[in-house]
Amino acid sequence: MKTKYATPQALLIALLALTLGACGGSDEGSSQPAPSAASDTMDSAADAADTAMDAMEEAADEAMDTMAEAVDAAEDAMADAAEGAMAAAPSAAGGSCDLAVEVGDTIAWGTTSLSVPSSCSSVTVTLTHTGQFPKNAMGHNWVLIPADALEAVATAGMAAGIDNNYVADDDRIIAATKLIGGGESDSVTFSLDGMDAGSSYAYVCTFPGHWSIMRGTFTIEG
Ligand code: ZN
């Protein structure tokens, strides 16, 4: 047996067409009243169409609600992800209390600025010389001082001599590694007590002739 209308939508359209067509016909001034049987059939068809329309509207409303909820959920998830990324950013962008500084056979720092969070209970700086020259030819050290003491401390360091790592006994020096040559490494650990985020600090290599170029800024954040 062949089904005349394959889908509920097709049936609905057919019912609507029937309803409109039948009503239109009776409006066009036929003097003969429609037989009551035909009228009943028309009413039934109209009722069925209304019911179908109501069901479709309800289904459409529910679908819209579901979509709106899905969009809200997606927006919330994106906002959460963005907040998560923002929160993670400070620690990802140099929040470490352990710093690594590289130097080589040139009069230059691998990096000319360092920063640490104020929350560090202590800070460790590890200086690594990746070059070949011995320390008496191209030695480097890492000396942390208030920025305004840089030249005075560097000059005094030269006078202190290589046996003292070119570091003078000076209260303004916050931290200093020993003097190292190619292939060597040294670390220094110090507290941030007595330092503050509003002040300017510098680090310098006090090997003779290096300080005017080998200088960097050290910042305490937050
Ligand atoms: Zn140096």
Boltz pocket constraint, residues with backbone or C-beta under 6 A from the ligand:
constraints:
  - pocket:
      binder: B
      contacts: [[A, 106], [A, 107], [A, 138], [A, 139], [A, 140], [A, 141], [A, 205], [A, 206], [A, 207], [A, 210], [A, 214]]
      max_distance: 6.0
